[in-house]
C-alpha cells in the first residue's frame, strides 16, 4: 500500500497537535515549529503525521545518492512505531508522508543491502584524518579519470596543499558526487580541517607515507583508497535525540562500493570500518531508531538545547547488533560481538 503525502502549514503543526491533545517536545521545537498558544482542529488526513511531528523521539536529516549523482535530502521524525518523512516548501508548507517506522527503515536499508564482503579494516581516527582520507580518495579518483581521457596524462602525487585548497572550497560549495563533499554535507558542521595533521595520522595507520608535501599511498593503502572512490550508493544520517536527559547529535554514513560496505562514524573521534550487508542494515536501523523520551518544550531551555546539542564524541555502535559502545569497548555488551 502506497503512503500518501499530506500537506500541512508549518505554523499549524503545533496548534493542530494541541487539538489532538499532543504536547510539543524539545525536538519538535528544534525543528522550528512555533507554538501560537491556541489549538485548532486537525484535518483527518493530518492525524497520522502529527504525533511524530509534535512529539518525536528521533529527528534526522537523511542524504542519499547513487553513483555519480547529487544527493537527495529528506527530514525524518519518529515517535515509536510511527514515522514521517517530510520536506518544507518555499511557501511554508510541509509535504509529509506518514508511515510505520519499519516502512521508513525499508526505504533506506535498500541503499546498503545486497553487498558487503567484510574486510578486516576498522580504523579509529580523528575527524581531520577521516576528511583527509576521503579527500585523498577523491583526488586519486580524479587522476584516474584524467588518465582515461588523456593517454599522455602523467599525474604528480597528491600534495597536502592540494587537499587543503580543495577543502577550503567546500565552505562555499559542495558537489555530493564526491565522497568528501558528501561527508561534509552529511556532517553539516563547518570546521577547519588541518590536512597535514590528518595525513600524518593516516601515515601512522599505515595508509600513506609522506615525502615532503607529497602523499603516497602504501601497498595496502592503494586498494583501500580505490575502493572508497568506487561508489555505488551512499546514505548519510545526521540524527538528533535525547540521551541522559540531554540533546545529542550523531552522524552515520554508509558507503556501498562494488564489493564492500564502509561505515563512517563522524565525530571528533571518528571510525571508518568495513562491515557486512547485515551489519550495515543493523547500523542504519540503529541510526533511525527512536531515542529516549524527550522533555516537553520549555522556552527557557530551547536556546541552549537547539543551538549546541552535544556531539556524540566517539559514539560507536556495534556492527553486529547496532548497540551503542563505550569508547574503548572491545566487545559488545549486548550481543558479545568482538569490535
Secondary structure, 3 states (H helix, E strand, C coil): CCCCEEEEEHHHHHHHHHHCCCCCEHHHHHCCCCCCCCCCCCCHHHHHHHHHHHCCCEEEEEEEEECCCCCEEEEEEECCCEEEEEEECCCCEEEEEEEEHHHHHHHHHCCCCCCCCCCCCEEEEEHHHHHHHHHHHHHHHHHHHHHHHCCCCCCCCCEHHHHHHHHHHHCCCCCCCCHHHHHHHHHCCCCCCCHHHHHHHHHHCCCEEEECCEEEECHHHHHHHHHHCCEEEEEEEEEEEEECCEEEEEEEEEEEECCCEEEEEECCEEEEEEECHHHHHHHHHHHHCCCCCCCECCHHHHHHHHHCCEECCCCEECCCCCCEECCCCCECCCCCCEC
